[in-house]
Amino acid sequence: MPANYQRFIDAVRNGVQAEPSFRHAAELQKVLDLAVVSDEKRAELSTHADMQ
């Protein structure tokens, strides 16, 4: 299993974005952050996608 820095270098050299992409990881982090806030507030929170 290549380390993250090696995967980044390979993506730059090859011009191919690795999966999962940064965008995917950022969206996943939003969900995780909502889960933490929801737990702290003891309330269900809506995601941005639910509001559309």
mmCIF file as gemmi writes it, N, C-alpha and C atoms, coordinates in Angstrom:
data_model
loop_
_atom_site.group_PDB
_atom_site.id
_atom_site.type_symbol
_atom_site.label_atom_id
_atom_site.label_alt_id
_atom_site.label_comp_id
_atom_site.label_asym_id
_atom_site.label_entity_id
_atom_site.label_seq_id
_atom_site.pdbx_PDB_ins_code
_atom_site.Cartn_x
_atom_site.Cartn_y
_atom_site.Cartn_z
_atom_site.occupancy
_atom_site.B_iso_or_equiv
_atom_site.pdbx_formal_charge
_atom_site.auth_seq_id
_atom_site.auth_asym_id
_atom_site.pdbx_PDB_model_num
ATOM 1 N N . MET Axp A 1 ? 0.85 -1.172 0 1 0 ? 1 A 1
ATOM 2 C CA . MET Axp A 1 ? 0 0 0 1 0 ? 1 A 1
ATOM 3 C C . MET Axp A 1 ? 0.893 1.231 0 1 0 ? 1 A 1
ATOM 4 N N . PRO Axp A 2 ? 0.838 2.023 -1.06 1 0 ? 2 A 1
ATOM 5 C CA . PRO Axp A 2 ? 1.685 3.215 -1.114 1 0 ? 2 A 1
ATOM 6 C C . PRO Axp A 2 ? 1.213 4.281 -0.112 1 0 ? 2 A 1
ATOM 7 N N . ALA Axp A 3 ? 2.168 5.011 0.418 1 0 ? 3 A 1
ATOM 8 C CA . ALA Axp A 3 ? 1.857 6.101 1.345 1 0 ? 3 A 1
ATOM 9 C C . ALA Axp A 3 ? 1.168 7.237 0.577 1 0 ? 3 A 1
ATOM 10 N N . ASN Axp A 4 ? 0.485 8.095 1.303 1 0 ? 4 A 1
ATOM 11 C CA . ASN Axp A 4 ? -0.243 9.199 0.666 1 0 ? 4 A 1
ATOM 12 C C . ASN Axp A 4 ? 0.666 10.079 -0.174 1 0 ? 4 A 1
ATOM 13 N N . TYR Axp A 5 ? 1.862 10.386 0.334 1 0 ? 5 A 1
ATOM 14 C CA . TYR Axp A 5 ? 2.759 11.247 -0.437 1 0 ? 5 A 1
ATOM 15 C C . TYR Axp A 5 ? 3.169 10.576 -1.744 1 0 ? 5 A 1
ATOM 16 N N . GLN Axp A 6 ? 3.328 9.268 -1.731 1 0 ? 6 A 1
ATOM 17 C CA . GLN Axp A 6 ? 3.707 8.558 -2.952 1 0 ? 6 A 1
ATOM 18 C C . GLN Axp A 6 ? 2.554 8.562 -3.954 1 0 ? 6 A 1
ATOM 19 N N . ARG Axp A 7 ? 1.341 8.394 -3.465 1 0 ? 7 A 1
ATOM 20 C CA . ARG Axp A 7 ? 0.169 8.453 -4.346 1 0 ? 7 A 1
ATOM 21 C C . ARG Axp A 7 ? 0.035 9.841 -4.968 1 0 ? 7 A 1
ATOM 22 N N . PHE Axp A 8 ? 0.314 10.884 -4.173 1 0 ? 8 A 1
ATOM 23 C CA . PHE Axp A 8 ? 0.257 12.256 -4.685 1 0 ? 8 A 1
ATOM 24 C C . PHE Axp A 8 ? 1.298 12.459 -5.784 1 0 ? 8 A 1
ATOM 25 N N . ILE Axp A 9 ? 2.517 12.022 -5.534 1 0 ? 9 A 1
ATOM 26 C CA . ILE Axp A 9 ? 3.595 12.156 -6.519 1 0 ? 9 A 1
ATOM 27 C C . ILE Axp A 9 ? 3.236 11.412 -7.8 1 0 ? 9 A 1
ATOM 28 N N . ASP Axp A 10 ? 2.725 10.206 -7.672 1 0 ? 10 A 1
ATOM 29 C CA . ASP Axp A 10 ? 2.325 9.42 -8.846 1 0 ? 10 A 1
ATOM 30 C C . ASP Axp A 10 ? 1.231 10.134 -9.644 1 0 ? 10 A 1
ATOM 31 N N . ALA Axp A 11 ? 0.265 10.74 -8.937 1 0 ? 11 A 1
ATOM 32 C CA . ALA Axp A 11 ? -0.82 11.45 -9.619 1 0 ? 11 A 1
ATOM 33 C C . ALA Axp A 11 ? -0.285 12.653 -10.382 1 0 ? 11 A 1
ATOM 34 N N . VAL Axp A 12 ? 0.663 13.383 -9.781 1 0 ? 12 A 1
ATOM 35 C CA . VAL Axp A 12 ? 1.253 14.542 -10.458 1 0 ? 12 A 1
ATOM 36 C C . VAL Axp A 12 ? 2.048 14.097 -11.684 1 0 ? 12 A 1
ATOM 37 N N . ARG Axp A 13 ? 2.837 13.058 -11.517 1 0 ? 13 A 1
ATOM 38 C CA . ARG Axp A 13 ? 3.66 12.568 -12.636 1 0 ? 13 A 1
ATOM 39 C C . ARG Axp A 13 ? 2.809 12.048 -13.779 1 0 ? 13 A 1
ATOM 40 N N . ASN Axp A 14 ? 1.754 11.32 -13.459 1 0 ? 14 A 1
ATOM 41 C CA . ASN Axp A 14 ? 0.93 10.683 -14.481 1 0 ? 14 A 1
ATOM 42 C C . ASN Axp A 14 ? -0.201 11.573 -14.986 1 0 ? 14 A 1
ATOM 43 N N . GLY Axp A 15 ? -0.479 12.645 -14.271 1 0 ? 15 A 1
ATOM 44 C CA . GLY Axp A 15 ? -1.574 13.525 -14.656 1 0 ? 15 A 1
ATOM 45 C C . GLY Axp A 15 ? -2.945 12.912 -14.439 1 0 ? 15 A 1
ATOM 46 N N . VAL Axp A 16 ? -3.018 11.905 -13.584 1 0 ? 16 A 1
ATOM 47 C CA . VAL Axp A 16 ? -4.286 11.221 -13.312 1 0 ? 16 A 1
ATOM 48 C C . VAL Axp A 16 ? -4.588 11.342 -11.825 1 0 ? 16 A 1
ATOM 49 N N . GLN Axp A 17 ? -5.768 11.875 -11.536 1 0 ? 17 A 1
ATOM 50 C CA . GLN Axp A 17 ? -6.157 12.038 -10.148 1 0 ? 17 A 1
ATOM 51 C C . GLN Axp A 17 ? -6.504 10.69 -9.547 1 0 ? 17 A 1
ATOM 52 N N . ALA Axp A 18 ? -5.962 10.431 -8.387 1 0 ? 18 A 1
ATOM 53 C CA . ALA Axp A 18 ? -6.201 9.166 -7.7 1 0 ? 18 A 1
ATOM 54 C C . ALA Axp A 18 ? -7.599 9.17 -7.081 1 0 ? 18 A 1
ATOM 55 N N . GLU Axp A 19 ? -8.12 8.002 -6.834 1 0 ? 19 A 1
ATOM 56 C CA . GLU Axp A 19 ? -9.398 7.858 -6.147 1 0 ? 19 A 1
ATOM 57 C C . GLU Axp A 19 ? -9.136 7.32 -4.757 1 0 ? 19 A 1
ATOM 58 N N . PRO Axp A 20 ? -9.793 7.766 -3.733 1 0 ? 20 A 1
ATOM 59 C CA . PRO Axp A 20 ? -10.804 8.806 -3.805 1 0 ? 20 A 1
ATOM 60 C C . PRO Axp A 20 ? -10.16 10.171 -4.033 1 0 ? 20 A 1
ATOM 61 N N . SER Axp A 21 ? -10.876 11.025 -4.707 1 0 ? 21 A 1
ATOM 62 C CA . SER Axp A 21 ? -10.376 12.357 -5.017 1 0 ? 21 A 1
ATOM 63 C C . SER Axp A 21 ? -10.424 13.247 -3.767 1 0 ? 21 A 1
ATOM 64 N N . PHE Axp A 22 ? -9.743 14.374 -3.849 1 0 ? 22 A 1
ATOM 65 C CA . PHE Axp A 22 ? -9.786 15.326 -2.75 1 0 ? 22 A 1
ATOM 66 C C . PHE Axp A 22 ? -11.217 15.803 -2.521 1 0 ? 22 A 1
ATOM 67 N N . ARG Axp A 23 ? -11.947 16.054 -3.614 1 0 ? 23 A 1
ATOM 68 C CA . ARG Axp A 23 ? -13.339 16.506 -3.49 1 0 ? 23 A 1
ATOM 69 C C . ARG Axp A 23 ? -14.176 15.475 -2.732 1 0 ? 23 A 1
ATOM 70 N N . HIS Axp A 24 ? -13.999 14.21 -3.057 1 0 ? 24 A 1
ATOM 71 C CA . HIS Axp A 24 ? -14.742 13.151 -2.366 1 0 ? 24 A 1
ATOM 72 C C . HIS Axp A 24 ? -14.383 13.142 -0.881 1 0 ? 24 A 1
ATOM 73 N N . ALA Axp A 25 ? -13.109 13.261 -0.588 1 0 ? 25 A 1
ATOM 74 C CA . ALA Axp A 25 ? -12.666 13.261 0.804 1 0 ? 25 A 1
ATOM 75 C C . ALA Axp A 25 ? -13.214 14.469 1.561 1 0 ? 25 A 1
ATOM 76 N N . ALA Axp A 26 ? -13.263 15.639 0.908 1 0 ? 26 A 1
ATOM 77 C CA . ALA Axp A 26 ? -13.798 16.837 1.548 1 0 ? 26 A 1
ATOM 78 C C . ALA Axp A 26 ? -15.279 16.67 1.853 1 0 ? 26 A 1
ATOM 79 N N . GLU Axp A 27 ? -16.035 16.078 0.93 1 0 ? 27 A 1
ATOM 80 C CA . GLU Axp A 27 ? -17.463 15.838 1.162 1 0 ? 27 A 1
ATOM 81 C C . GLU Axp A 27 ? -17.667 14.844 2.306 1 0 ? 27 A 1
ATOM 82 N N . LEU Axp A 28 ? -16.839 13.832 2.361 1 0 ? 28 A 1
ATOM 83 C CA . LEU Axp A 28 ? -16.917 12.863 3.455 1 0 ? 28 A 1
ATOM 84 C C . LEU Axp A 28 ? -16.614 13.538 4.786 1 0 ? 28 A 1
ATOM 85 N N . GLN Axp A 29 ? -15.635 14.441 4.803 1 0 ? 29 A 1
ATOM 86 C CA . GLN Axp A 29 ? -15.294 15.149 6.04 1 0 ? 29 A 1
ATOM 87 C C . GLN Axp A 29 ? -16.461 16 6.516 1 0 ? 29 A 1
ATOM 88 N N . LYS Axp A 30 ? -17.209 16.59 5.588 1 0 ? 30 A 1
ATOM 89 C CA . LYS Axp A 30 ? -18.393 17.376 5.968 1 0 ? 30 A 1
ATOM 90 C C . LYS Axp A 30 ? -19.395 16.503 6.718 1 0 ? 30 A 1
ATOM 91 N N . VAL Axp A 31 ? -19.607 15.298 6.23 1 0 ? 31 A 1
ATOM 92 C CA . VAL Axp A 31 ? -20.546 14.373 6.879 1 0 ? 31 A 1
ATOM 93 C C . VAL Axp A 31 ? -20.051 14.006 8.271 1 0 ? 31 A 1
ATOM 94 N N . LEU Axp A 32 ? -18.762 13.741 8.383 1 0 ? 32 A 1
ATOM 95 C CA . LEU Axp A 32 ? -18.192 13.403 9.693 1 0 ? 32 A 1
ATOM 96 C C . LEU Axp A 32 ? -18.312 14.576 10.662 1 0 ? 32 A 1
ATOM 97 N N . ASP Axp A 33 ? -18.055 15.793 10.176 1 0 ? 33 A 1
ATOM 98 C CA . ASP Axp A 33 ? -18.189 16.98 11.027 1 0 ? 33 A 1
ATOM 99 C C . ASP Axp A 33 ? -19.626 17.162 11.495 1 0 ? 33 A 1
ATOM 100 N N . LEU Axp A 34 ? -20.594 16.945 10.591 1 0 ? 34 A 1
ATOM 101 C CA . LEU Axp A 34 ? -22.003 17.033 10.976 1 0 ? 34 A 1
ATOM 102 C C . LEU Axp A 34 ? -22.356 16.007 12.048 1 0 ? 34 A 1
ATOM 103 N N . ALA Axp A 35 ? -21.78 14.824 11.941 1 0 ? 35 A 1
ATOM 104 C CA . ALA Axp A 35 ? -22.048 13.777 12.933 1 0 ? 35 A 1
ATOM 105 C C . ALA Axp A 35 ? -21.547 14.204 14.31 1 0 ? 35 A 1
ATOM 106 N N . VAL Axp A 36 ? -20.376 14.825 14.362 1 0 ? 36 A 1
ATOM 107 C CA . VAL Axp A 36 ? -19.824 15.286 15.638 1 0 ? 36 A 1
ATOM 108 C C . VAL Axp A 36 ? -20.7 16.383 16.232 1 0 ? 36 A 1
ATOM 109 N N . VAL Axp A 37 ? -21.071 17.362 15.42 1 0 ? 37 A 1
ATOM 110 C CA . VAL Axp A 37 ? -21.916 18.463 15.899 1 0 ? 37 A 1
ATOM 111 C C . VAL Axp A 37 ? -23.283 17.93 16.327 1 0 ? 37 A 1
ATOM 112 N N . SER Axp A 38 ? -23.837 17.027 15.555 1 0 ? 38 A 1
ATOM 113 C CA . SER Axp A 38 ? -25.128 16.442 15.88 1 0 ? 38 A 1
ATOM 114 C C . SER Axp A 38 ? -25.075 15.74 17.233 1 0 ? 38 A 1
ATOM 115 N N . ASP Axp A 39 ? -24.005 15.01 17.466 1 0 ? 39 A 1
ATOM 116 C CA . ASP Axp A 39 ? -23.849 14.316 18.744 1 0 ? 39 A 1
ATOM 117 C C . ASP Axp A 39 ? -23.711 15.319 19.893 1 0 ? 39 A 1
ATOM 118 N N . GLU Axp A 40 ? -22.933 16.372 19.673 1 0 ? 40 A 1
ATOM 119 C CA . GLU Axp A 40 ? -22.738 17.376 20.718 1 0 ? 40 A 1
ATOM 120 C C . GLU Axp A 40 ? -24.045 18.083 21.06 1 0 ? 40 A 1
ATOM 121 N N . LYS Axp A 41 ? -24.854 18.38 20.04 1 0 ? 41 A 1
ATOM 122 C CA . LYS Axp A 41 ? -26.111 19.094 20.255 1 0 ? 41 A 1
ATOM 123 C C . LYS Axp A 41 ? -27.276 18.15 20.551 1 0 ? 41 A 1
ATOM 124 N N . ARG Axp A 42 ? -27.026 16.85 20.374 1 0 ? 42 A 1
ATOM 125 C CA . ARG Axp A 42 ? -28.077 15.843 20.546 1 0 ? 42 A 1
ATOM 126 C C . ARG Axp A 42 ? -29.273 16.151 19.666 1 0 ? 42 A 1
ATOM 127 N N . ALA Axp A 43 ? -28.975 16.527 18.413 1 0 ? 43 A 1
ATOM 128 C CA . ALA Axp A 43 ? -30.028 16.883 17.467 1 0 ? 43 A 1
ATOM 129 C C . ALA Axp A 43 ? -29.659 16.384 16.084 1 0 ? 43 A 1
ATOM 130 N N . GLU Axp A 44 ? -30.689 16.116 15.29 1 0 ? 44 A 1
ATOM 131 C CA . GLU Axp A 44 ? -30.463 15.709 13.908 1 0 ? 44 A 1
ATOM 132 C C . GLU Axp A 44 ? -30.245 16.95 13.059 1 0 ? 44 A 1
ATOM 133 N N . LEU Axp A 45 ? -29.189 16.945 12.246 1 0 ? 45 A 1
ATOM 134 C CA . LEU Axp A 45 ? -28.866 18.073 11.385 1 0 ? 45 A 1
ATOM 135 C C . LEU Axp A 45 ? -29.043 17.682 9.933 1 0 ? 45 A 1
ATOM 136 N N . SER Axp A 46 ? -29.397 18.639 9.094 1 0 ? 46 A 1
ATOM 137 C CA . SER Axp A 46 ? -29.549 18.404 7.667 1 0 ? 46 A 1
ATOM 138 C C . SER Axp A 46 ? -28.227 18.642 6.953 1 0 ? 46 A 1
ATOM 139 N N . THR Axp A 47 ? -27.979 17.849 5.926 1 0 ? 47 A 1
ATOM 140 C CA . THR Axp A 47 ? -26.825 18.085 5.069 1 0 ? 47 A 1
ATOM 141 C C . THR Axp A 47 ? -27.224 19.104 4.028 1 0 ? 47 A 1
ATOM 142 N N . HIS Axp A 48 ? -26.26 19.674 3.341 1 0 ? 48 A 1
ATOM 143 C CA . HIS Axp A 48 ? -26.533 20.651 2.286 1 0 ? 48 A 1
ATOM 144 C C . HIS Axp A 48 ? -27.405 20.032 1.202 1 0 ? 48 A 1
ATOM 145 N N . ALA Axp A 49 ? -27.162 18.775 0.882 1 0 ? 49 A 1
ATOM 146 C CA . ALA Axp A 49 ? -27.931 18.09 -0.165 1 0 ? 49 A 1
ATOM 147 C C . ALA Axp A 49 ? -29.403 17.958 0.239 1 0 ? 49 A 1
ATOM 148 N N . ASP Axp A 50 ? -29.677 17.811 1.532 1 0 ? 50 A 1
ATOM 149 C CA . ASP Axp A 50 ? -31.066 17.688 1.996 1 0 ? 50 A 1
ATOM 150 C C . ASP Axp A 50 ? -31.825 18.996 1.836 1 0 ? 50 A 1
ATOM 151 N N . MET Axp A 51 ? -31.119 20.114 1.812 1 0 ? 51 A 1
ATOM 152 C CA . MET Axp A 51 ? -31.759 21.423 1.75 1 0 ? 51 A 1
ATOM 153 C C . MET Axp A 51 ? -32.137 21.804 0.328 1 0 ? 51 A 1
ATOM 154 N N . GLN Axp A 52 ? -31.644 21.088 -0.667 1 0 ? 52 A 1
ATOM 155 C CA . GLN Axp A 52 ? -31.909 21.44 -2.07 1 0 ? 52 A 1
ATOM 156 C C . GLN Axp A 52 ? -33.19 20.817 -2.551 1 0 ? 52 A 1
